[in-house]
Amino acid sequence: MTTPAPNLDPQTTTELEAAAFRSLVAHLRERSDVQNIDLMNLAGFCRNCLSNWYREAAEARGIEISKDASREIIYGMPYAEWQKRNQREATAEQKAAFATNRPDH
């Protein structure tokens, strides 16, 4: 649940949160050098998590969005294309950290 900043009405709070989300998505699109496994190991979420949260929020409002569509919203292109352009094989160290930090993800 979101706690609004002092003196902000709920609509303004939502608009500010949406703007911050758009900025995060834009930043992640620009930083394709940062791999999802790096995000998972450092922050416990990645671009795929964001796309899942987006899809779940839509579904909570009765809007059906496919997994592929929600990923394209976050990645700015089809996921397969992003993978082909940007995804590298995870190193042994990255895989070990992932196994330690997020074994159920």
C-alpha positions in Angstrom: 0.0 0.0 0.0 1.2 3.4 -0.9 1.5 6.2 1.7 1.0 9.6 -0.1 3.4 12.4 0.6 2.1 15.1 2.8 -0.3 17.5 1.1 -0.7 15.3 -2.0 -4.0 14.1 -3.1 -4.3 10.4 -4.2 -4.5 11.3 -7.9 -1.3 13.3 -7.8 0.4 10.6 -5.8 -0.6 8.0 -8.5 0.7 10.3 -11.3 4.0 10.8 -9.5 4.4 7.1 -9.0 3.6 6.5 -12.7 6.1 9.0 -13.7 8.8 7.4 -11.5 7.9 4.0 -13.0 8.2 5.3 -16.5 11.6 6.8 -15.6 12.8 3.4 -14.2 11.6 1.6 -17.3 13.4 4.1 -19.6 16.6 3.8 -17.5 16.5 0.0 -17.8 16.0 0.2 -21.5 19.0 2.5 -21.8 21.1 0.2 -19.6 20.9 -2.9 -21.6 24.5 -3.6 -20.5 23.0 -4.5 -17.1 21.9 -8.1 -17.2 18.8 -9.3 -15.5 20.8 -11.7 -13.4 22.8 -8.7 -12.2 19.6 -6.9 -11.2 18.3 -10.1 -9.4 21.6 -10.6 -7.5 21.7 -7.0 -6.4 18.1 -5.9 -6.0 16.1 -9.1 -6.0 14.1 -8.1 -9.1 14.6 -7.7 -12.8 12.9 -6.5 -16.0 10.9 -9.7 -16.1 9.6 -9.1 -12.6 8.5 -5.6 -13.6 6.7 -7.0 -16.6 5.0 -9.6 -14.4 4.0 -6.9 -11.9 2.6 -4.8 -14.8 0.6 -7.7 -16.0 -0.7 -8.5 -12.6 -1.8 -4.9 -12.0 -3.7 -5.0 -15.3 -5.3 -8.3 -14.4 -6.4 -6.9 -11.1 -8.3 -4.3 -13.1 -9.9 -6.9 -15.4 -7.5 -6.1 -18.3 -5.8 -9.1 -19.9 -2.3 -8.6 -21.1 -0.2 -11.5 -22.3 3.2 -12.3 -20.9 4.8 -11.4 -24.2 2.9 -8.1 -24.4 3.9 -7.0 -20.9 7.5 -7.9 -21.5 7.5 -5.8 -24.7 6.1 -2.9 -22.7 9.1 -3.1 -20.3 11.8 -4.0 -22.8 10.6 -1.6 -25.5 10.8 -4.5 -28.0 9.9 -8.1 -28.2 11.7 -10.1 -25.5 13.3 -12.5 -27.9 14.8 -9.5 -29.8 16.1 -8.0 -26.6 17.7 -11.3 -25.6 19.3 -11.7 -29.0 20.7 -8.1 -28.9 21.7 -7.9 -25.3 21.6 -11.0 -23.2 24.9 -12.7 -22.5 25.6 -16.1 -20.9 25.7 -15.7 -17.1 29.1 -16.3 -15.6 29.7 -19.0 -13.0 29.9 -16.3 -10.3 26.6 -14.7 -11.4 24.9 -18.2 -11.3 26.4 -19.0 -7.9 25.2 -15.6 -6.5 21.7 -16.2 -8.0 21.5 -19.7 -6.5 22.4 -18.2 -3.1 20.2 -15.1 -3.2 17.1 -16.2 -5.2 16.9 -20.0 -5.3 13.0 -19.9 -5.6 12.8 -17.3 -8.3 
